[in-house]
Amino acid sequence: MKQHWSVIAVCLGVLASAVWPAAAAEDAKPIRVLFVLGSPPFHDIRKLPPILEKALDKVGGFKVTRLEPPSDKAPDDPAHLAKLAKVSRADYDVLLFYTSKHTLNKKQEGALQKFVEEGGGIVGLHGASFSFTNSEAWAKLLGARFTGHIPGTHKLNIVIADKKHPITAGVGPFSIIDEEYKHRFADVDRHVLARFRERPEKSDQTANMDILWTREVGKGRVFYSALGHGKEAWENPSWQKLVIQGICWAAGRPREIKIEKE
């Protein structure tokens, strides 16, 4: 009997040595992020992305590739978005959208859906819910469609709805200067991570407070944050921590990260 258990132990040891190094090697690879950009000038796709890219570089473990309009084109020039029709899970782990308006055709919709169903992650920031307004498939994938906000930015107080989720790990209630987005929600499951504590006094909406949520689609994951209008938001340490942890979670490799204050 002792010999029998010894054989089992040896077999388990061999199996573990084969599996664990492979898992460790996979975790050691950088998370491959395609940063999809494009918007009219009300969202600055030229000056804001470097703020997040700098934070990602400091944290380490990410390889970021941009999909953006050429520098000699308008920031809302759509030509580069044609490449979304060929986006592949083999090439990227996460698609990170800071976009507004634009449209999607059926090939692009299909490619994005397939990307997530095959295990990829999508992270949408702020105007992502105001993107691809012709596409109900996109609204369903993201979980909502933007429906407006009162003029200007405001000091918004944020409360965490799920303190145990990997995306909110180490993040407590915080304040941020941002727009108070409103949404029409798609008829899909959403897991809410954070809400407005209250909306600004002049807001015409008080019933819905959701601002951060996740979805699981096929083998993949979707994370959306309504926050992220301007420089004050992008430089907010809590915003950066949530977004970066959101990228990690969407990639299927959740971890808590530390944001070093300047």
Residue frames relative to the residue before (quaternion, step in Angstrom):
aa qw qx qy qz dx dy dz
M 1.0000 0.0000 0.0000 0.0000 0.00 0.00 0.00
K 0.6365 0.5293 -0.3276 0.4554 3.59 1.01 -0.87
Q 0.6461 0.5204 -0.3148 0.4611 3.55 1.01 -0.88
H 0.6185 0.5568 -0.3300 0.4456 3.58 1.07 -0.83
W 0.6920 0.4645 -0.2767 0.4783 3.58 0.89 -0.93
S 0.6005 0.5607 -0.3556 0.4456 3.58 1.14 -0.62
V 0.6410 0.5214 -0.3167 0.4658 3.55 1.02 -0.83
I 0.6444 0.5174 -0.3159 0.4662 3.57 0.98 -0.88
A 0.6534 0.5243 -0.3143 0.4466 3.57 0.94 -0.91
V 0.6466 0.5132 -0.3168 0.4671 3.57 1.00 -0.85
C 0.6524 0.5191 -0.3119 0.4556 3.58 0.96 -0.88
L 0.6552 0.5013 -0.3085 0.4735 3.56 0.97 -0.87
G 0.6359 0.5351 -0.3271 0.4498 3.56 1.04 -0.78
V 0.6479 0.5099 -0.3111 0.4727 3.57 0.99 -0.85
L 0.6523 0.5194 -0.3079 0.4581 3.57 0.99 -0.91
A 0.6609 0.5094 -0.3057 0.4586 3.58 0.93 -0.90
S 0.6628 0.5076 -0.3140 0.4522 3.56 0.95 -0.86
A 0.6554 0.5034 -0.3126 0.4684 3.57 1.16 -0.57
V 0.7245 0.4530 -0.2429 0.4593 3.57 0.99 -0.89
W 0.6927 0.5218 -0.3008 0.3967 3.61 0.74 -1.00
P 0.6579 0.4831 -0.3436 0.4645 3.64 0.86 -0.75
A 0.6270 0.5348 -0.3419 0.4517 3.58 1.04 -0.73
A 0.6546 0.5011 -0.3072 0.4753 3.58 0.98 -0.87
A 0.6527 0.5144 -0.3115 0.4608 3.56 0.98 -0.88
A 0.6423 0.5250 -0.3184 0.4587 3.57 1.02 -0.81
E 0.6383 0.5276 -0.3221 0.4588 3.56 1.04 -0.82
D 0.6692 0.4965 -0.2910 0.4701 3.58 0.98 -0.88
A 0.6454 0.5391 -0.3200 0.4363 3.57 1.14 -0.59
K 0.5686 0.5910 -0.3853 0.4231 3.55 1.21 -0.41
P 0.5074 -0.6399 0.4661 0.3404 3.62 -1.01 0.64
I 0.4798 -0.6205 0.5299 0.3224 3.54 -1.18 0.57
R 0.2828 -0.7855 0.5338 0.1347 3.56 -0.61 1.16
V 0.0622 -0.8261 0.5589 -0.0373 3.55 -0.45 1.27
L 0.1630 -0.7343 0.6491 0.1132 3.56 -0.95 0.91
F 0.2011 -0.7963 0.5666 0.0665 3.56 -0.46 1.28
V 0.1256 -0.8247 0.5511 0.0221 3.56 -0.20 1.34
L 0.0248 -0.8278 0.5560 -0.0705 3.56 -0.58 1.25
G 0.3765 0.7092 -0.5483 0.2339 3.54 -1.17 0.64
S 0.2953 0.7514 -0.5356 0.2476 3.56 -0.59 1.13
P 0.5539 -0.5187 0.5068 0.4090 3.54 -1.25 0.29
P 0.7127 -0.5197 0.2710 0.3854 3.61 -1.18 0.51
F 0.5366 0.6354 -0.4321 0.3487 3.64 1.11 -0.27
H 0.7110 0.2321 -0.2257 0.6242 3.59 1.32 -0.13
D 0.3162 -0.8050 0.4816 0.1418 3.55 -0.52 1.23
I 0.1306 -0.8325 0.5365 0.0447 3.55 -0.06 1.31
R 0.6053 0.5584 -0.3610 0.4376 3.60 1.24 -0.10
K 0.7961 0.3448 -0.1636 0.4697 3.60 0.79 -1.02
L 0.6757 0.5316 -0.3118 0.4044 3.61 1.05 -0.60
P 0.6319 0.5660 -0.3688 0.3800 3.68 0.78 -0.80
P 0.6348 0.5348 -0.3705 0.4169 3.68 0.88 -0.68
I 0.5719 0.5882 -0.3858 0.4220 3.61 1.14 -0.53
L 0.7048 0.4344 -0.2584 0.4977 3.57 0.88 -0.94
E 0.6323 0.5391 -0.3386 0.4415 3.58 0.98 -0.78
K 0.6200 0.5323 -0.3360 0.4684 3.58 1.07 -0.70
A 0.6561 0.5000 -0.3072 0.4745 3.58 0.98 -0.85
L 0.6403 0.5200 -0.3208 0.4655 3.59 0.98 -0.82
D 0.6467 0.5243 -0.3113 0.4582 3.57 1.01 -0.82
K 0.6518 0.5124 -0.3107 0.4648 3.58 1.01 -0.80
V 0.6577 0.4964 -0.3057 0.4770 3.57 0.99 -0.82
G 0.2728 -0.7978 0.4846 0.2329 3.55 1.01 -0.89
G 0.7100 0.4658 -0.3374 0.4064 3.53 -1.22 0.54
F 0.6616 0.4675 -0.3024 0.5022 3.58 1.24 0.37
K 0.1228 -0.7403 0.6546 0.0916 3.53 -1.21 0.67
V 0.0992 -0.8385 0.5358 -0.0055 3.55 -0.32 1.31
T 0.0644 -0.7607 0.6458 0.0093 3.53 -0.97 1.00
R 0.2917 -0.7702 0.5387 0.1771 3.59 -0.85 0.88
L 0.1084 -0.7045 0.6942 0.1003 3.49 -1.30 0.63
E 0.2197 0.8021 -0.4959 0.2499 3.55 -0.03 1.34
P 0.6017 -0.5312 0.4267 0.4167 3.60 -1.22 0.28
P 0.5603 -0.5857 0.4492 0.3758 3.62 -1.04 0.63
S 0.6286 -0.5839 0.3691 0.3572 3.55 -1.14 0.68
D 0.6891 0.4626 -0.2903 0.4763 3.61 1.15 -0.48
K 0.6276 0.4995 -0.3367 0.4931 3.57 1.33 0.17
A 0.6249 -0.5150 0.4202 0.4096 3.56 -1.28 0.28
P 0.5911 -0.6132 0.3850 0.3555 3.62 -1.06 0.64
D 0.7153 0.3919 -0.2637 0.5149 3.59 1.23 -0.29
D 0.3180 0.7267 -0.5353 0.2902 3.59 1.19 0.45
P 0.3118 -0.8310 0.4384 0.1412 3.62 -0.60 1.10
A 0.4179 0.7665 -0.4467 0.1956 3.60 1.22 -0.31
H 0.6652 0.5382 -0.3178 0.4086 3.59 0.91 -0.88
L 0.6134 0.5917 -0.3471 0.3913 3.59 1.14 -0.60
A 0.4680 0.6658 -0.4449 0.3739 3.59 1.26 -0.16
K 0.6069 0.5859 -0.3440 0.4123 3.58 1.15 -0.61
L 0.5170 0.6387 -0.4223 0.3827 3.60 1.20 -0.28
A 0.5797 0.5989 -0.3707 0.4097 3.59 1.16 -0.50
K 0.7564 0.3397 -0.1900 0.5257 3.59 1.20 -0.44
V 0.3432 0.7499 -0.5073 0.2501 3.60 1.21 0.27
S 0.1232 -0.8315 0.5416 -0.0042 3.56 -0.85 1.00
R 0.5340 -0.6205 0.4794 0.3162 3.53 -1.12 0.77
A 0.6052 0.5710 -0.3541 0.4269 3.59 1.13 -0.54
D 0.7243 0.4493 -0.2356 0.4668 3.58 1.16 -0.56
Y 0.8165 0.1271 -0.0299 0.5624 3.60 1.07 -0.71
D 0.3907 -0.6977 0.5529 0.2342 3.52 -1.28 0.51
V 0.8051 0.0832 0.0008 0.5872 3.57 1.05 -0.82
L 0.1984 -0.7221 0.6482 0.1378 3.53 -1.14 0.77
L 0.1300 -0.8053 0.5782 0.0168 3.57 -0.59 1.20
F 0.1268 -0.8372 0.5317 0.0170 3.58 -0.43 1.26
Y 0.0829 0.7085 -0.6997 0.0400 3.52 -0.98 1.02
T 0.2803 0.7624 -0.5005 0.2995 3.50 0.32 1.37
S 0.0589 -0.7624 0.6397 0.0781 3.54 -1.34 0.25
K 0.8201 0.1501 -0.1746 0.5238 3.53 -1.11 0.85
H 0.4858 0.6468 -0.5052 0.3006 3.63 -1.10 -0.67
T 0.2920 -0.7339 0.5843 0.1864 3.57 -1.35 0.03
L 0.2481 -0.7275 0.6130 0.1830 3.54 -1.36 0.26
N 0.2779 -0.7199 0.6006 0.2095 3.54 -1.12 0.67
K 0.7349 -0.4467 0.2770 0.4285 3.57 -1.27 0.17
K 0.6334 0.5268 -0.3383 0.4549 3.60 1.02 -0.71
Q 0.6544 0.4979 -0.3122 0.4757 3.57 0.98 -0.82
E 0.6309 0.5288 -0.3279 0.4634 3.58 0.96 -0.86
G 0.6790 0.5076 -0.2863 0.4465 3.55 0.89 -0.98
A 0.6568 0.5172 -0.3098 0.4529 3.57 0.99 -0.85
L 0.6600 0.5007 -0.3079 0.4679 3.59 0.99 -0.83
Q 0.6425 0.5187 -0.3162 0.4671 3.56 0.98 -0.85
K 0.6675 0.4983 -0.2945 0.4684 3.58 0.91 -0.92
F 0.6046 0.5740 -0.3480 0.4287 3.58 1.01 -0.83
V 0.7084 0.4444 -0.2619 0.4817 3.57 0.87 -0.97
E 0.6661 0.5215 -0.3159 0.4297 3.58 0.84 -0.93
E 0.6928 0.4600 -0.2701 0.4852 3.58 1.15 -0.60
G 0.7215 -0.4760 0.2397 0.4420 3.59 1.23 0.26
G 0.5091 0.6480 -0.4255 0.3739 3.58 1.23 0.09
G 0.3623 -0.7246 0.5440 0.2186 3.52 -1.30 0.26
I 0.1433 -0.7513 0.6349 0.1092 3.54 -1.20 0.60
V 0.0679 -0.7652 0.6397 0.0237 3.55 -0.96 0.96
G 0.1047 -0.8028 0.5865 0.0256 3.56 -0.72 1.10
L 0.1609 -0.7924 0.5854 0.0597 3.53 -0.86 1.03
H 0.8824 -0.0652 0.0505 0.4633 3.54 -1.03 0.96
G 0.8613 0.1186 -0.0474 0.4918 3.59 -0.37 -1.24
A 0.4132 0.7042 -0.4815 0.3187 3.59 1.22 0.01
S 0.6711 0.4741 -0.3034 0.4826 3.59 1.11 -0.60
F 0.6526 0.4375 -0.2944 0.5441 3.57 1.38 -0.09
S 0.5317 0.6298 -0.3768 0.4227 3.55 1.30 0.44
F 0.8507 0.1614 -0.1065 0.4889 3.53 -1.35 0.48
T 0.0568 0.8788 -0.4702 0.0588 3.50 0.98 1.02
N 0.6044 0.5430 -0.3639 0.4554 3.60 1.26 -0.12
S 0.7025 0.5094 -0.2336 0.4386 3.55 1.25 -0.40
E 0.2510 -0.7530 0.5935 0.1334 3.56 -0.54 1.18
A 0.5649 0.5928 -0.3831 0.4275 3.59 1.17 -0.50
W 0.6507 0.4995 -0.3123 0.4790 3.59 1.02 -0.80
A 0.6470 0.5143 -0.3257 0.4592 3.60 0.91 -0.88
K 0.6561 0.5016 -0.3069 0.4730 3.57 1.00 -0.78
L 0.6411 0.5264 -0.3212 0.4569 3.57 0.98 -0.86
L 0.7224 0.4286 -0.2414 0.4859 3.57 0.89 -0.98
G 0.5050 -0.6735 0.4021 0.3601 3.56 1.14 -0.65
A 0.8158 0.0537 -0.0063 0.5758 3.60 1.21 -0.22
R 0.2699 -0.7138 0.6204 0.1808 3.50 -1.42 0.24
F 0.4904 -0.6594 0.4961 0.2802 3.59 -0.92 0.95
T 0.0975 -0.8162 0.5682 0.0387 3.58 -0.95 0.88
G 0.7811 -0.3307 0.1751 0.4998 3.61 1.20 0.16
H 0.0703 -0.7622 0.6375 0.0874 3.53 -1.39 -0.03
I 0.5420 -0.5807 0.4704 0.3844 3.57 -1.18 0.35
P 0.6455 -0.5592 0.3379 0.3956 3.63 -1.08 0.58
G 0.8185 0.3144 -0.2226 0.4262 3.51 -1.25 0.60
T 0.4707 -0.6178 0.5374 0.3287 3.50 -1.42 -0.05
H 0.1628 -0.7936 0.5854 0.0332 3.53 -1.19 0.62
K 0.5059 -0.5786 0.5154 0.3791 3.56 -1.26 0.26
L 0.0720 -0.8143 0.5756 -0.0211 3.54 -0.50 1.24
N 0.2618 -0.7582 0.5807 0.1396 3.56 -0.94 0.93
I 0.1631 -0.8202 0.5479 0.0225 3.53 -0.66 1.20
V 0.1084 -0.7724 0.6227 0.0622 3.57 -1.00 0.86
I 0.4251 -0.7004 0.5195 0.2426 3.55 -1.10 0.75
A 0.3002 -0.7806 0.5284 0.1459 3.56 -0.74 1.10
D 0.7744 0.1442 -0.0830 0.6105 3.59 1.13 -0.66
K 0.1850 -0.8325 0.5179 0.0668 3.56 -0.14 1.33
K 0.6743 0.5116 -0.2883 0.4478 3.59 1.24 -0.32
H 0.5162 0.6468 -0.4265 0.3651 3.58 1.23 -0.09
P 0.5888 -0.6001 0.4020 0.3629 3.64 -1.02 0.70
I 0.6342 0.5404 -0.3466 0.4307 3.62 1.04 -0.63
T 0.7523 0.3794 -0.2109 0.4956 3.61 1.01 -0.75
A 0.3402 0.7650 -0.4914 0.2399 3.61 1.25 0.08
G 0.8451 0.1468 -0.1278 0.4979 3.57 -0.81 1.02
V 0.6226 0.5164 -0.3447 0.4763 3.60 1.26 0.15
G 0.1333 -0.7862 0.6000 0.0635 3.56 -0.76 1.06
P 0.7453 -0.3268 0.2727 0.5132 3.60 -1.22 -0.25
F 0.0382 0.8071 -0.5869 0.0525 3.60 -0.98 0.78
S 0.3491 -0.6990 0.5793 0.2321 3.53 -1.35 0.22
I 0.0275 -0.7926 0.6087 -0.0239 3.54 -1.14 0.70
I 0.3668 -0.6865 0.5770 0.2476 3.57 -1.17 0.61
D 0.2770 0.7676 -0.5129 0.2663 3.54 -0.42 1.23
E 0.5673 -0.5515 0.4706 0.3906 3.55 -1.36 -0.11
E 0.3787 -0.7297 0.5221 0.2271 3.59 -1.10 0.68
Y 0.1833 -0.8381 0.5093 0.0682 3.53 0.26 1.34
K 0.1684 -0.7328 0.6508 0.1049 3.52 -1.28 0.68
H 0.1298 -0.8192 0.5580 0.0274 3.58 -1.09 0.72
R 0.2667 -0.6604 0.6649 0.2251 3.48 -1.41 0.36
F 0.2961 -0.8078 0.4877 0.1481 3.53 -0.48 1.20
A 0.4527 -0.6595 0.5328 0.2760 3.52 -1.12 0.76
D 0.5273 -0.6348 0.4677 0.3167 3.55 -1.22 0.51
V 0.4484 0.6325 -0.4853 0.4041 3.54 0.56 1.31
D 0.5983 -0.5569 0.4286 0.3849 3.55 -1.26 0.30
R 0.0023 -0.7631 0.6462 -0.0066 3.56 -1.08 0.83
H 0.2169 -0.7468 0.6104 0.1504 3.57 -1.08 0.72
V 0.2667 -0.8109 0.5053 0.1267 3.58 -0.33 1.27
L 0.2153 -0.7997 0.5546 0.0810 3.55 -0.87 1.06
A 0.8126 -0.0061 0.0397 0.5814 3.61 1.04 -0.70
R 0.1411 -0.7849 0.6018 0.0430 3.53 -1.25 0.62
F 0.5544 -0.5053 0.5162 0.4134 3.52 -1.37 0.15
R 0.4358 -0.6513 0.5402 0.3067 3.58 -1.04 0.71
E 0.7340 -0.1441 0.0927 0.6572 3.50 1.19 -0.78
R 0.4328 -0.6636 0.5293 0.3036 3.56 -1.20 0.40
P 0.6614 -0.4924 0.3638 0.4333 3.61 -1.21 0.33
E 0.6731 -0.5378 0.3320 0.3841 3.57 -1.14 0.64
K 0.7276 0.4440 -0.2487 0.4600 3.59 0.97 -0.79
S 0.4388 0.7077 -0.4600 0.3084 3.58 1.23 -0.01
D 0.3394 -0.7429 0.5436 0.1932 3.55 -1.08 0.78
Q 0.6983 0.3897 -0.2738 0.5343 3.57 1.26 0.28
T 0.0260 -0.8156 0.5780 -0.0125 3.57 -0.85 0.96
A 0.5825 0.6354 -0.3700 0.3463 3.59 1.16 -0.48
N 0.8001 0.2620 -0.1306 0.5236 3.59 0.83 -0.93
M 0.1134 -0.8248 0.5538 0.0120 3.55 -0.76 1.08
D 0.4308 0.7380 -0.4480 0.2629 3.63 1.24 -0.12
I 0.0044 0.8181 -0.5750 0.0125 3.58 -0.93 0.90
L 0.7651 0.1740 -0.1303 0.6061 3.62 1.19 -0.41
W 0.1761 0.7856 -0.5826 0.1114 3.56 -0.91 0.88
T 0.2936 -0.7320 0.5853 0.1880 3.52 -1.34 0.24
R 0.1054 -0.7447 0.6508 0.1036 3.51 -1.39 0.29
E 0.2117 -0.7336 0.6238 0.1670 3.55 -1.24 0.46
V 0.0336 -0.8034 0.5915 -0.0592 3.53 -0.73 1.16
G 0.8077 -0.0485 -0.0031 0.5876 3.58 -0.45 1.17
K 0.7755 -0.2513 0.2264 0.5331 3.56 -0.76 -1.06
G 0.6732 0.5427 -0.2707 0.4231 3.58 1.28 -0.21
R 0.3639 -0.7279 0.5576 0.1635 3.50 -1.42 0.11
V 0.1438 -0.7700 0.6184 0.0632 3.54 -1.15 0.76
F 0.0382 -0.7753 0.6304 0.0036 3.56 -1.00 0.91
Y 0.0393 -0.8015 0.5966 0.0022 3.58 -0.88 0.96
S 0.0724 -0.7614 0.6434 0.0323 3.54 -1.10 0.85
A 0.3569 -0.7432 0.5297 0.1991 3.56 -0.77 1.07
L 0.6031 0.5710 -0.3456 0.4368 3.59 1.26 -0.27
G 0.5785 0.6261 -0.4221 0.3086 3.56 -1.20 0.55
H 0.2453 0.8146 -0.5014 0.1580 3.59 1.04 0.67
G 0.8512 0.0001 0.0749 0.5195 3.57 0.62 -1.11
K 0.8110 -0.3195 0.2096 0.4431 3.53 -1.40 -0.10
E 0.6393 0.5353 -0.3399 0.4349 3.59 0.95 -0.82
A 0.6628 0.4828 -0.3061 0.4837 3.59 1.03 -0.70
W 0.6927 0.4935 -0.2897 0.4390 3.59 0.82 -0.98
E 0.6953 0.4374 -0.2817 0.4959 3.61 1.12 -0.49
N 0.4807 0.6629 -0.4423 0.3658 3.61 1.26 -0.05
P 0.4611 -0.7167 0.4412 0.2813 3.66 -0.60 1.07
S 0.6459 0.5126 -0.3339 0.4568 3.62 0.99 -0.74
W 0.6240 0.5275 -0.3333 0.4704 3.58 1.05 -0.77
Q 0.6649 0.5065 -0.3050 0.4565 3.57 0.88 -0.94
K 0.6610 0.5136 -0.3106 0.4503 3.58 0.91 -0.90
L 0.6612 0.5033 -0.3050 0.4653 3.58 0.93 -0.88
V 0.6736 0.4966 -0.3050 0.4546 3.59 0.89 -0.90
I 0.6921 0.4719 -0.2943 0.4601 3.59 0.84 -0.91
Q 0.6547 0.4758 -0.3163 0.4950 3.58 0.98 -0.75
G 0.5997 0.5508 -0.3478 0.4648 3.56 1.20 -0.54
I 0.6285 0.5196 -0.3271 0.4775 3.57 1.04 -0.75
C 0.6500 0.5171 -0.3149 0.4593 3.58 0.93 -0.89
W 0.6678 0.4956 -0.3002 0.4672 3.57 0.92 -0.92
A 0.6601 0.5127 -0.3094 0.4536 3.58 0.92 -0.89
A 0.6615 0.4936 -0.2966 0.4803 3.58 1.16 -0.60
G 0.4935 -0.6611 0.4283 0.3688 3.60 1.26 -0.15
R 0.6645 0.4509 -0.3019 0.5139 3.56 1.26 0.41
P 0.0288 -0.8584 0.5121 0.0094 3.60 0.67 1.11
R 0.1697 0.7571 -0.6221 0.1044 3.55 -1.10 0.75
E 0.4230 -0.6628 0.5450 0.2913 3.54 -1.21 0.48
I 0.1412 -0.7938 0.5888 0.0570 3.55 -0.89 0.95
K 0.3634 -0.7135 0.5585 0.2167 3.53 -1.31 0.33
I 0.2288 -0.7584 0.5967 0.1280 3.55 -0.93 0.93
E 0.2582 -0.7697 0.5668 0.1402 3.53 -0.69 1.10
K 0.3653 -0.7380 0.5267 0.2109 3.55 -0.74 1.06
E 0.5186 -0.6549 0.4547 0.3089 3.54 -1.04 0.84
